[in-house]
Amino acid sequence: MNRQLSTEDFDELSGIIASHYPQPLRAWYLETGRYKANGVYRIKGSELIRLGVAAC
């Protein structure tokens, strides 16, 4: 079931998700990533590392 969130709920839930990301990835997510309604973004590991995710 799809239902549209209110702006307040969308912002709150996006903030909760973003709080688990390192700052550069958090900024990308809040500016870009959270607006993809269907599907997923594919990001290379090298790009995630550049955005602050630890290499493993």
A tleap script that builds the chain and sets N, CA, C and O, in Angstrom:
source leaprc.protein.ff14SB
mol = sequence {
  NMET ASN ARG GLN LEU SER THR GLU ASP PHE
  ASP GLU LEU SER GLY ILE ILE ALA SER HIE
  TYR PRO GLN PRO LEU ARG ALA TRP TYR LEU
  GLU THR GLY ARG TYR LYS ALA ASN GLY VAL
  TYR ARG ILE LYS GLY SER GLU LEU ILE ARG
  LEU GLY VAL ALA ALA CCYS
}
set mol.1.N position { 0.847 -1.174 0.000 }
set mol.1.CA position { 0.000 0.000 0.000 }
set mol.1.C position { 0.895 1.240 0.000 }
set mol.1.O position { 1.820 1.345 0.805 }
set mol.2.N position { 0.620 2.154 -0.887 }
set mol.2.CA position { 1.362 3.410 -0.944 }
set mol.2.C position { 0.501 4.523 -0.388 }
set mol.2.O position { -0.663 4.683 -0.755 }
set mol.3.N position { 1.101 5.286 0.503 }
set mol.3.CA position { 0.405 6.478 0.971 }
set mol.3.C position { 1.437 7.582 1.065 }
set mol.3.O position { 2.590 7.339 1.421 }
set mol.4.N position { 1.027 8.767 0.751 }
set mol.4.CA position { 1.945 9.891 0.775 }
set mol.4.C position { 2.093 10.402 2.199 }
set mol.4.O position { 1.109 10.590 2.915 }
set mol.5.N position { 3.343 10.624 2.597 }
set mol.5.CA position { 3.615 11.181 3.919 }
set mol.5.C position { 3.404 12.681 3.898 }
set mol.5.O position { 3.550 13.325 2.860 }
set mol.6.N position { 3.065 13.223 5.034 }
set mol.6.CA position { 3.029 14.674 5.143 }
set mol.6.C position { 4.471 15.179 5.054 }
set mol.6.O position { 5.407 14.414 5.288 }
set mol.7.N position { 4.653 16.428 4.726 }
set mol.7.CA position { 5.996 17.018 4.646 }
set mol.7.C position { 6.723 16.873 5.970 }
set mol.7.O position { 7.919 16.579 6.000 }
set mol.8.N position { 6.006 17.078 7.063 }
set mol.8.CA position { 6.616 16.976 8.384 }
set mol.8.C position { 7.097 15.553 8.667 }
set mol.8.O position { 8.207 15.355 9.160 }
set mol.9.N position { 6.261 14.567 8.353 }
set mol.9.CA position { 6.648 13.165 8.562 }
set mol.9.C position { 7.813 12.777 7.661 }
set mol.9.O position { 8.741 12.099 8.101 }
set mol.10.N position { 7.766 13.204 6.397 }
set mol.10.CA position { 8.837 12.903 5.447 }
set mol.10.C position { 10.160 13.475 5.947 }
set mol.10.O position { 11.181 12.788 5.923 }
set mol.11.N position { 10.150 14.723 6.399 }
set mol.11.CA position { 11.370 15.348 6.913 }
set mol.11.C position { 11.866 14.649 8.179 }
set mol.11.O position { 13.068 14.432 8.337 }
set mol.12.N position { 10.960 14.302 9.068 }
set mol.12.CA position { 11.360 13.632 10.302 }
set mol.12.C position { 11.971 12.258 10.020 }
set mol.12.O position { 13.036 11.928 10.543 }
set mol.13.N position { 11.299 11.468 9.202 }
set mol.13.CA position { 11.799 10.129 8.896 }
set mol.13.C position { 13.095 10.185 8.090 }
set mol.13.O position { 13.989 9.366 8.303 }
set mol.14.N position { 13.207 11.135 7.175 }
set mol.14.CA position { 14.453 11.307 6.423 }
set mol.14.C position { 15.602 11.657 7.356 }
set mol.14.O position { 16.719 11.171 7.179 }
set mol.15.N position { 15.334 12.492 8.340 }
set mol.15.CA position { 16.361 12.857 9.316 }
set mol.15.C position { 16.814 11.671 10.152 }
set mol.15.O position { 17.995 11.540 10.471 }
set mol.16.N position { 15.867 10.808 10.503 }
set mol.16.CA position { 16.215 9.607 11.273 }
set mol.16.C position { 17.120 8.704 10.441 }
set mol.16.O position { 18.144 8.230 10.932 }
set mol.17.N position { 16.750 8.466 9.195 }
set mol.17.CA position { 17.584 7.643 8.315 }
set mol.17.C position { 18.955 8.286 8.136 }
set mol.17.O position { 19.976 7.611 8.270 }
set mol.18.N position { 18.988 9.574 7.838 }
set mol.18.CA position { 20.247 10.280 7.578 }
set mol.18.C position { 21.167 10.293 8.791 }
set mol.18.O position { 22.386 10.358 8.635 }
set mol.19.N position { 20.614 10.233 9.981 }
set mol.19.CA position { 21.440 10.297 11.195 }
set mol.19.C position { 22.396 9.106 11.317 }
set mol.19.O position { 23.339 9.153 12.107 }
set mol.20.N position { 22.167 8.064 10.560 }
set mol.20.CA position { 23.021 6.873 10.593 }
set mol.20.C position { 24.167 6.945 9.580 }
set mol.20.O position { 25.005 6.044 9.531 }
set mol.21.N position { 24.209 8.000 8.778 }
set mol.21.CA position { 25.214 8.130 7.719 }
set mol.21.C position { 26.299 9.115 8.125 }
set mol.21.O position { 26.033 10.039 8.893 }
set mol.22.N position { 27.542 8.932 7.616 }
set mol.22.CA position { 28.578 9.942 7.836 }
set mol.22.C position { 28.149 11.251 7.151 }
set mol.22.O position { 27.382 11.228 6.189 }
set mol.23.N position { 28.644 12.375 7.650 }
set mol.23.CA position { 28.166 13.689 7.213 }
set mol.23.C position { 28.100 13.883 5.692 }
set mol.23.O position { 27.044 14.293 5.209 }
set mol.24.N position { 29.136 13.621 4.914 }
set mol.24.CA position { 28.999 13.883 3.470 }
set mol.24.C position { 27.887 13.054 2.823 }
set mol.24.O position { 27.160 13.565 1.971 }
set mol.25.N position { 27.744 11.784 3.213 }
set mol.25.CA position { 26.672 10.947 2.677 }
set mol.25.C position { 25.319 11.434 3.192 }
set mol.25.O position { 24.328 11.418 2.461 }
set mol.26.N position { 25.284 11.861 4.433 }
set mol.26.CA position { 24.050 12.415 5.015 }
set mol.26.C position { 23.570 13.614 4.195 }
set mol.26.O position { 22.386 13.725 3.879 }
set mol.27.N position { 24.494 14.503 3.857 }
set mol.27.CA position { 24.129 15.687 3.070 }
set mol.27.C position { 23.589 15.283 1.702 }
set mol.27.O position { 22.581 15.823 1.246 }
set mol.28.N position { 24.268 14.322 1.040 }
set mol.28.CA position { 23.794 13.860 -0.270 }
set mol.28.C position { 22.400 13.263 -0.143 }
set mol.28.O position { 21.522 13.546 -0.958 }
set mol.29.N position { 22.198 12.444 0.871 }
set mol.29.CA position { 20.896 11.800 1.056 }
set mol.29.C position { 19.792 12.845 1.252 }
set mol.29.O position { 18.733 12.761 0.629 }
set mol.30.N position { 20.042 13.814 2.112 }
set mol.30.CA position { 19.007 14.815 2.387 }
set mol.30.C position { 18.754 15.726 1.195 }
set mol.30.O position { 17.636 16.208 1.014 }
set mol.31.N position { 19.775 15.967 0.382 }
set mol.31.CA position { 19.606 16.842 -0.786 }
set mol.31.C position { 19.090 16.095 -2.008 }
set mol.31.O position { 18.381 16.682 -2.826 }
set mol.32.N position { 19.425 14.816 -2.156 }
set mol.32.CA position { 19.132 14.083 -3.390 }
set mol.32.C position { 18.472 12.743 -3.148 }
set mol.32.O position { 17.385 12.479 -3.663 }
set mol.33.N position { 19.123 11.896 -2.367 }
set mol.33.CA position { 18.732 10.498 -2.258 }
set mol.33.C position { 17.328 10.241 -1.760 }
set mol.33.O position { 16.682 9.289 -2.199 }
set mol.34.N position { 16.856 11.047 -0.876 }
set mol.34.CA position { 15.544 10.766 -0.279 }
set mol.34.C position { 14.377 11.059 -1.205 }
set mol.34.O position { 13.238 10.712 -0.894 }
set mol.35.N position { 14.643 11.689 -2.331 }
set mol.35.CA position { 13.550 12.063 -3.232 }
set mol.35.C position { 13.254 11.031 -4.315 }
set mol.35.O position { 12.340 11.237 -5.114 }
set mol.36.N position { 13.995 9.936 -4.367 }
set mol.36.CA position { 13.738 8.892 -5.360 }
set mol.36.C position { 12.541 8.070 -4.880 }
set mol.36.O position { 12.620 7.380 -3.864 }
set mol.37.N position { 11.441 8.149 -5.617 }
set mol.37.CA position { 10.206 7.497 -5.191 }
set mol.37.C position { 10.182 6.009 -5.521 }
set mol.37.O position { 9.648 5.214 -4.748 }
set mol.38.N position { 10.742 5.633 -6.636 }
set mol.38.CA position { 10.729 4.230 -7.060 }
set mol.38.C position { 12.140 3.797 -7.401 }
set mol.38.O position { 12.924 4.580 -7.937 }
set mol.39.N position { 12.463 2.567 -7.094 }
set mol.39.CA position { 13.778 2.044 -7.419 }
set mol.39.C position { 14.811 2.469 -6.401 }
set mol.39.O position { 14.481 2.924 -5.306 }
set mol.40.N position { 16.071 2.314 -6.780 }
set mol.40.CA position { 17.177 2.641 -5.888 }
set mol.40.C position { 18.245 3.400 -6.657 }
set mol.40.O position { 18.330 3.303 -7.881 }
set mol.41.N position { 19.051 4.149 -5.939 }
set mol.41.CA position { 20.247 4.746 -6.519 }
set mol.41.C position { 21.347 3.712 -6.443 }
set mol.41.O position { 21.481 3.019 -5.434 }
set mol.42.N position { 22.120 3.600 -7.477 }
set mol.42.CA position { 23.302 2.730 -7.455 }
set mol.42.C position { 24.516 3.627 -7.310 }
set mol.42.O position { 24.757 4.509 -8.135 }
set mol.43.N position { 25.275 3.392 -6.254 }
set mol.43.CA position { 26.453 4.200 -5.971 }
set mol.43.C position { 27.642 3.262 -5.851 }
set mol.43.O position { 27.588 2.274 -5.119 }
set mol.44.N position { 28.708 3.566 -6.561 }
set mol.44.CA position { 29.920 2.750 -6.491 }
set mol.44.C position { 30.529 2.843 -5.102 }
set mol.44.O position { 30.376 3.841 -4.398 }
set mol.45.N position { 31.225 1.775 -4.728 }
set mol.45.CA position { 31.916 1.762 -3.443 }
set mol.45.C position { 32.889 2.912 -3.306 }
set mol.45.O position { 33.003 3.504 -2.233 }
set mol.46.N position { 33.596 3.237 -4.386 }
set mol.46.CA position { 34.560 4.347 -4.331 }
set mol.46.C position { 33.865 5.675 -4.037 }
set mol.46.O position { 34.429 6.536 -3.361 }
set mol.47.N position { 32.648 5.844 -4.539 }
set mol.47.CA position { 31.887 7.067 -4.265 }
set mol.47.C position { 31.423 7.092 -2.811 }
set mol.47.O position { 31.454 8.145 -2.173 }
set mol.48.N position { 30.995 5.951 -2.282 }
set mol.48.CA position { 30.597 5.886 -0.879 }
set mol.48.C position { 31.792 6.203 0.034 }
set mol.48.O position { 31.644 6.904 1.035 }
set mol.49.N position { 32.963 5.689 -0.314 }
set mol.49.CA position { 34.168 5.993 0.469 }
set mol.49.C position { 34.445 7.487 0.419 }
set mol.49.O position { 34.788 8.093 1.434 }
set mol.50.N position { 34.297 8.084 -0.762 }
set mol.50.CA position { 34.500 9.535 -0.889 }
set mol.50.C position { 33.499 10.299 -0.024 }
set mol.50.O position { 33.795 11.394 0.454 }
set mol.51.N position { 32.323 9.724 0.173 }
set mol.51.CA position { 31.282 10.368 0.981 }
set mol.51.C position { 31.365 10.002 2.462 }
set mol.51.O position { 30.449 10.300 3.229 }
set mol.52.N position { 32.463 9.355 2.864 }
set mol.52.CA position { 32.706 9.145 4.283 }
set mol.52.C position { 32.431 7.767 4.835 }
set mol.52.O position { 32.623 7.539 6.029 }
set mol.53.N position { 31.984 6.834 3.999 }
set mol.53.CA position { 31.740 5.477 4.476 }
set mol.53.C position { 33.099 4.768 4.567 }
set mol.53.O position { 33.909 4.863 3.645 }
set mol.54.N position { 33.344 4.072 5.653 }
set mol.54.CA position { 34.632 3.388 5.845 }
set mol.54.C position { 34.785 2.252 4.829 }
set mol.54.O position { 33.845 1.503 4.565 }
set mol.55.N position { 35.978 2.148 4.275 }
set mol.55.CA position { 36.280 1.040 3.364 }
set mol.55.C position { 36.323 -0.254 4.178 }
set mol.55.O position { 36.735 -0.254 5.338 }
set mol.56.N position { 35.902 -1.340 3.567 }
set mol.56.CA position { 35.941 -2.617 4.271 }
set mol.56.C position { 36.598 -3.668 3.406 }
set mol.56.O position { 36.727 -4.819 3.823 }
savepdb mol mol.pdb
quit
